[in-house]
Amino acid sequence: MENEVIIQLHTVIDDHGNKETSSSKQVGNYYRKNNIDVLAFEEKTEDDFSIKSMITIQPGKVNIKRSGSVSMNQQFRSEKVTENVYTHPHGHLHMETYTKSIRYQALEDGQEGQLEIDYTVKLNGQDERNHSLVLNYKKEDAE
C-alpha cells in the first residue's frame, strides 16, 4: 500500500537552555508492509541542495536514512545507545544517540500518523544535547 502524504517535521535541540527549533513540510510517500511503516520524502535546503530521507518505523525501533548533500543512517532504539557518522558538505561528525523514548501512532483512516522521539546526541564526543523530533503525516486528500 502506497499513499501520498503531507509530512510535517518539527525538531527541537536544547543545548543547556538554548533552544534551536526547525520545522519543515514536505509531500512524500507512505508505505506499510507487515508491521513496518516507511515514510520517504525529499527536501531542498536553503542552498538548493537536495536531501532524500527515508524513515523506517518498527516496534521499538526507528531508522532515519538521509542521502544527498547530507547523509547519515541514524538509528533509534528505545533506551539504547546507537552510533553513526553524519556527513555534510563541511565534513564528517561522529554521532552517538541515546533514545529516551519512541511514541508512534500509525496512519489510520481519518486520523493522522504521528512519530515522537526524545533523545540525546553527542557530536564528536562533545557534551550531549537534548533533542526531540515530532513528525506528523496525513493523506494529502485529508485536508
Disulfide bonds with the S-S distance in Angstrom:
none
